[in-house]
């Protein structure tokens, strides 16, 4: 696997799935509407013949070919509305073809001599133009809607004012043609298109509702997920932010390892609820200490915790904050033991602190990421915590921590050098037994 495999963009995936679903619905609507146009043209032809109005062969051919082209466009659209074949520009192309085809059909209706182009808007095809606008609600692409609406308005306006004949009285044939345009077959076509409009709007509302519910579920999941993540990850779960965190950085930090001393043996004598209560108190206390003193809780493991200080501070401030956080936890332990009721278990802690360079970042792939610090500084802090446990001490810290901040040196005493496995030189340490 590559070192920094890109994280799958879930938001982009959702939008693409929505686009594909919308295209399939629109493709089906185009094929159904082409059938309505075909039978509407046949009904209009019969009415015009019965009214004594002739229709030119090329006009009839164009209207029928137009209906067939509309069906073909819907079929091709449906074929390409597959996740593997769909491309974003397909929507723009099919919309442009649809508007152009509609404009030509309106133009053929009014291009006859003596027919004012203003009657174009009396054609049932105008409702098709409304339908073209409504189906954009199935897509969540504002720029595509603006393009389609602008193109459609320009085409309809151009046809309508192509030859208005404002100063020419309407002939009897034009008046009769208007009567035919509002005869039963065209009106049936209008009703079918209106029903299609209602279906489109209902589908758009349903899809929007589903999308809102899905987003609400994603927000709820993300909110719950943040409870299990350190603040470095939980504050921003966007793909860009996580990708940035996956680039490891070397930082001078203070690592604090804190553990409930003797808790494993103690838990054997307590009820499950008592064990859970102590763990809840311990973790809440650690989180409070980290938040108050600009630290990050890297992880909780059983009855222990790993904290990092200095991700956003200079080393001097990081050491001060780490020691202040320890004091916060130590005071909370003393208070709990002082306030405990008769029969309640006494708790004790052991902590190890060390300052040094670490490799910090979010490690893993798109299935699981973990924000942590790696390196010998972490190993040394863990070893110092073990020394504190072994010697019944509350805190063991390296001299490196005090070298950056001596504010707490008065309460600590030297324990001399100690050899840590994997580290060549002995480490000077100090401790606190309380």
C-alpha positions in Angstrom: 0.0 0.0 0.0 1.3 3.5 -0.7 2.5 5.5 2.3 -0.3 8.1 2.0 -3.2 6.4 0.3 -5.9 9.1 -0.3 -8.9 9.0 1.9 -12.2 8.2 0.1 -14.2 11.4 -0.2 -17.6 10.3 1.2 -19.2 13.7 0.4 -18.2 13.5 -3.3 -19.4 9.9 -3.4 -22.8 10.9 -2.1 -23.2 13.7 -4.6 -22.2 11.4 -7.5 -24.7 8.7 -6.4 -27.3 11.4 -6.2 -26.4 12.6 -9.7 -26.6 9.1 -11.2 -30.0 8.5 -9.5 -31.3 11.8 -10.8 -30.2 11.1 -14.4 -31.9 7.7 -14.4 -35.2 9.3 -13.2 -34.9 12.1 -15.8 -34.1 9.6 -18.6 -37.3 7.6 -17.8 -39.3 10.8 -17.7 -38.0 11.8 -21.2 -39.0 8.4 -22.6 -42.5 8.6 -21.1 -43.0 12.2 -22.2 -42.0 11.3 -25.7 -44.9 8.9 -25.9 -47.3 11.7 -24.7 -45.9 14.0 -27.4 -46.3 11.4 -30.1 -50.0 10.7 -29.3 -50.5 14.4 -28.8 -49.2 15.2 -32.3 -51.5 12.5 -33.8 -54.5 13.9 -31.9 -53.6 17.4 -33.0 -53.3 16.2 -36.6 -56.8 14.6 -36.6 -58.3 17.8 -35.1 -56.7 20.0 -37.7 -57.8 17.8 -40.6 -61.4 17.8 -39.3 -61.2 21.6 -38.9 -60.1 21.9 -42.5 -56.6 23.1 -41.6 -53.9 21.5 -43.6 -50.5 20.6 -42.2 -47.4 20.4 -44.3 -45.7 17.1 -44.7 -42.4 18.3 -43.5 -44.0 19.8 -40.4 -45.7 16.6 -39.6 -42.5 14.7 -40.2 -40.5 17.0 -38.0 -43.1 16.8 -35.1 -43.0 13.0 -35.3 -39.3 12.8 -35.6 -39.0 15.3 -32.7 -41.0 12.9 -30.5 -38.9 10.0 -31.6 -35.7 12.0 -31.0 -36.9 12.8 -27.5 -37.4 9.1 -26.8 -34.0 8.3 -28.3 -32.4 11.0 -26.1 -34.1 9.5 -23.1 -32.8 6.0 -23.9 -29.3 7.2 -24.5 -29.5 9.2 -21.3 -30.6 6.1 -19.4 -27.7 4.0 -20.9 -25.2 6.5 -19.6 -26.8 7.0 -16.3 -24.8 4.1 -14.9 -22.2 4.6 -12.2 -19.4 3.3 -14.4 -20.5 5.3 -17.5 -21.8 8.6 -16.1 -19.8 11.8 -16.5 -20.7 15.1 -15.1 -20.8 16.8 -18.5 -23.5 14.4 -19.7 -26.1 16.4 -17.8 -25.1 19.6 -19.5 -25.1 18.0 -23.0 -28.5 16.4 -22.6 -30.1 19.5 -21.2 -28.7 21.6 -24.1 -30.1 19.1 -26.6 -33.4 19.0 -24.9 -33.8 22.8 -24.9 -32.7 23.0 -28.6 -35.1 20.3 -29.6 -38.0 22.0 -27.8 -37.1 25.4 -29.4 -37.1 23.9 -32.9 -40.5 22.2 -32.3 -42.0 25.6 -31.2 -40.4 27.3 -34.2 -42.0 24.8 -36.6 -45.4 25.5 -35.1 -45.2 29.2 -35.9 -43.0 29.5 -39.0 -46.0 29.4 -41.4 -46.7 32.6 -43.3 -49.4 34.7 -41.6 -49.0 32.9 -38.2 -47.9 35.3 -35.5 -45.0 33.9 -33.5 -46.7 35.1 -30.3 -49.0 32.1 -30.4 -46.0 29.8 -29.7 -46.7 30.1 -26.0 -50.2 28.7 -26.6 -48.7 25.3 -27.5 -48.8 22.5 -25.0 -45.0 22.2 -25.6 -44.6 25.3 -23.3 -45.5 23.0 -20.4 -42.7 20.8 -21.5 -40.4 23.8 -21.0 -41.8 24.1 -17.5 -41.1 20.4 -17.0 -37.5 20.9 -18.2 -37.0 23.5 -15.4 -38.7 21.4 -12.7 -36.6 18.3 -13.3 -33.6 20.4 -12.3 -34.9 20.0 -8.8 -33.9 16.4 -9.0 -30.3 17.4 -9.4 -28.3 19.3 -6.8 -26.4 21.4 -9.3 -27.2 25.1 -9.1 -24.8 26.0 -12.0 -26.6 23.5 -14.3 -30.0 24.9 -13.4 -28.8 28.5 -14.1 -27.4 27.4 -17.5 -30.6 25.4 -18.5 -33.0 28.2 -17.3 -31.0 30.9 -19.2 -30.8 28.9 -22.4 -34.5 27.9 -22.2 -35.7 31.5 -21.6 -33.5 32.8 -24.5 -34.8 30.1 -26.9 -38.5 30.6 -25.9 -38.2 34.4 -26.2 -36.5 34.2 -29.6 -39.2 32.0 -31.0 -42.1 34.0 -29.4 -40.8 37.3 -30.8 -39.4 35.9 -34.1 -42.4 37.3 -36.1 -45.0 38.8 -33.8 -47.1 40.5 -36.6 -48.5 43.0 -34.2 -50.0 45.2 -36.8 -51.6 42.3 -38.8 -55.1 41.1 -38.0 -55.3 37.4 -37.3 -56.6 35.4 -40.2 -59.5 32.9 -39.8 -57.0 30.0 -40.1 -55.0 31.4 -37.2 -58.1 31.7 -35.1 -59.2 28.2 -36.0 -55.7 26.9 -35.2 -55.9 28.5 -31.8 -59.2 26.8 -31.2 -57.6 23.5 -32.2 -54.7 24.1 -29.8 -57.3 24.1 -27.0 -59.3 21.1 -28.2 -59.4 17.8 -26.2 -56.1 16.2 -27.5 -53.9 19.1 -26.7 -55.6 19.6 -23.3 -55.1 15.9 -22.5 -51.4 16.5 -23.3 -51.4 19.4 -21.0 -53.0 17.3 -18.2 -50.4 14.6 -18.7 -47.6 17.1 -18.5 -49.1 18.7 -15.4 -49.3 15.2 -13.8 -45.7 14.6 -14.8 -44.8 18.0 -13.2 -46.5 16.9 -10.0 -44.6 13.6 -10.1 -41.3 15.3 -10.6 -41.9 17.8 -7.8 -43.0 14.9 -5.5 -40.0 12.9 -6.4 -37.7 16.0 -5.8 -39.3 16.5 -2.3 -38.9 12.8 -1.5 -35.2 12.8 -2.6 -34.6 16.0 -0.7 -36.1 14.5 2.4 -34.1 11.3 2.1 -30.9 13.4 1.6 -31.7 15.5 4.7 -32.3 12.4 6.7 -29.1 10.9 5.4 -27.1 14.0 6.2 -28.7 14.2 9.7 -27.7 10.6 10.3 -24.1 11.4 9.1 -24.0 14.4 11.5 -25.3 12.2 14.4 -22.7 9.5 13.6 -19.9 12.1 13.3 -21.0 13.7 16.6 -21.0 10.3 18.3 -17.7 9.4 16.7 -16.0 12.5 18.1 -16.5 11.0 21.6 -14.0 8.3 20.7 -11.4 10.5 19.1 -8.7 12.8 20.4 -9.4 16.5 19.8 -6.9 16.7 17.0 -9.1 14.3 15.0 -12.5 15.1 16.4 -12.4 18.9 15.8 -12.4 18.5 12.0 -13.4 15.2 10.3 -13.3 16.6 6.8 -11.3 14.7 4.2 -8.8 17.6 3.7 -8.2 17.9 7.4 -7.6 14.2 7.9 -5.3 14.1 4.8 -3.3 16.9 6.3 -2.9 15.0 9.6 -1.7 11.9 7.8 1.5 13.8 6.9 3.6 13.0 10.0 5.5 15.8 11.7 8.4 15.8 14.1 7.6 17.7 17.2 9.2 18.4 20.6 6.5 17.4 23.1 5.9 16.1 26.6 4.4 12.7 26.9 2.5 11.8 30.1 1.6 8.2 30.9 -0.9 7.9 33.8 -2.3 4.7 35.3 -4.5 3.7 38.2 -2.1 1.9 40.4 -3.3 -1.5 41.6 -6.6 -1.2 39.8 -6.4 -4.7 38.2 -6.3 -6.4 41.6 -8.8 -3.9 43.0 -11.3 -4.6 40.2 -11.5 -8.2 41.3 -13.0 -7.2 44.6 -15.5 -4.6 43.2 -18.8 -5.0 41.5 -19.1 -4.3 37.8 -20.9 -1.0 38.5 -18.2 0.1 41.0 -15.4 -0.6 38.4 -17.3 1.3 35.8 -17.8 4.3 38.1 -14.1 4.5 38.9 -13.1 4.3 35.3 -15.7 7.0 34.4 -14.4 9.2 37.1 -10.7 8.6 36.1 -11.3 9.3 32.4 -13.4 12.4 33.0 -10.7 13.7 35.3 -8.0 13.1 32.7 -10.0 14.8 30.0 -10.6 17.8 32.2 -6.9 18.1 33.0 -6.0 17.9 29.3 -8.6 20.5 28.3 -7.6 23.0 31.1 -3.9 22.7 30.4 -3.8 22.6 26.6 -3.1 18.9 26.3 -4.4 16.1 24.1 -5.6 12.7 25.4 -3.9 10.4 22.8 -5.7 7.3 24.0 -7.2 5.4 26.9 -6.1 1.8 27.4 -7.9 0.0 30.2 -7.2 1.9 33.4 -4.4 4.0 31.8 -4.1 7.1 29.6 -1.6 8.7 27.4 -1.5 12.5 27.1 0.5 14.8 24.8 1.5 18.3 25.6 3.2 20.8 23.2 1.4 20.1 19.9 0.7 23.8 19.8 3.1 25.2 22.4 6.8 25.7 22.8 8.7 23.1 24.9 8.8 25.3 28.0 5.1 25.9 28.1 4.5 22.2 27.3 6.5 21.0 30.3 4.7 23.5 32.6 1.3 22.4 31.2 2.2 18.7 31.7 3.2 19.2 35.3 0.1 21.4 35.9 -2.1 18.7 34.4 -0.5 16.1 36.7 -1.1 18.3 39.7 -4.8 18.7 38.6 -5.1 14.9 38.5 -3.2 14.4 41.8 -5.4 16.9 43.6 -8.6 15.2 42.2 -7.3 11.8 43.5 -6.7 13.3 47.0 -10.1 14.9 47.0 -11.8 11.6 46.0 -10.0 9.7 48.7 -10.8 12.3 51.3 -14.5 12.4 50.4 -15.0 8.7 50.0 -17.6 6.9 52.1 -16.8 4.1 54.5 -16.2 0.9 52.5 -15.4 2.7 49.3 -12.1 1.8 47.6 -9.1 4.1 47.8 -7.6 5.0 44.4 -3.9 5.7 43.6 -2.2 6.8 40.5 1.3 6.4 38.9 2.5 8.7 36.2 5.6 9.0 34.0 6.6 12.2 32.1 9.3 12.7 29.5 10.1 15.4 27.0 11.6 14.9 23.6 11.1 14.5 19.9 8.3 12.4 18.6 6.7 11.6 15.2 3.1 13.0 15.4 0.2 12.3 13.0 -2.8 10.3 12.0 -1.6 6.8 11.0 -3.7 4.2 9.1 -5.7 3.9 5.9 -9.2 5.0 4.9 -10.8 2.2 7.0 -9.2 3.2 10.3 -7.1 6.1 11.4 -5.4 6.7 14.8 -3.9 10.0 15.9 -0.8 9.3 18.1 2.8 10.1 18.8 5.5 7.6 18.1 9.2 7.4 19.1 11.5 6.7 22.0 10.0 9.7 24.0 6.8 7.7 24.3 8.7 4.5 25.2 10.7 6.4 27.9 7.5 7.9 29.4 6.0 4.5 29.6 9.0 3.1 31.3 9.0 5.9 33.8 5.4 5.2 34.7 6.4 1.6 35.3 9.2 2.7 37.6 6.7 4.9 39.5 4.4 1.8 39.9 7.3 -0.4 41.0 8.4 2.0 43.7 5.0 3.1 44.9 5.5 6.6 43.7 2.9 9.0 42.3 5.1 10.6 39.7 8.4 9.9 38.0 9.6 12.5 35.4 12.8 12.9 33.5 15.1 15.7 34.2 14.4 16.9 30.7 10.9 17.9 31.8 12.2 20.0 34.7 14.9 21.5 32.4 12.2 23.2 30.5 10.1 24.2 33.5 11.4 24.3 37.1 8.1 25.7 38.5 7.4 22.3 40.2 11.0 21.4 41.1 10.6 22.2 44.8 8.1 19.3 45.3 10.3 16.7 43.5 13.4 15.0 44.5 16.1 13.4 42.5 16.1 9.6 42.0 19.4 9.5 40.1 20.2 8.1 36.7 18.2 5.1 35.3 18.9 2.9 32.4 16.0 2.4 29.9 16.0 -0.5 27.6 16.9 0.6 24.0 18.4 3.9 25.2 22.2 4.1 25.4 22.7 6.8 27.9 21.2 6.7 31.5 18.4 9.2 32.1 18.3 11.5 35.2 14.9 11.2 36.8 13.0 12.9 39.6 10.0 11.6 41.6 7.2 12.4 43.9 5.9 10.0 46.5 2.7 11.0 48.1 
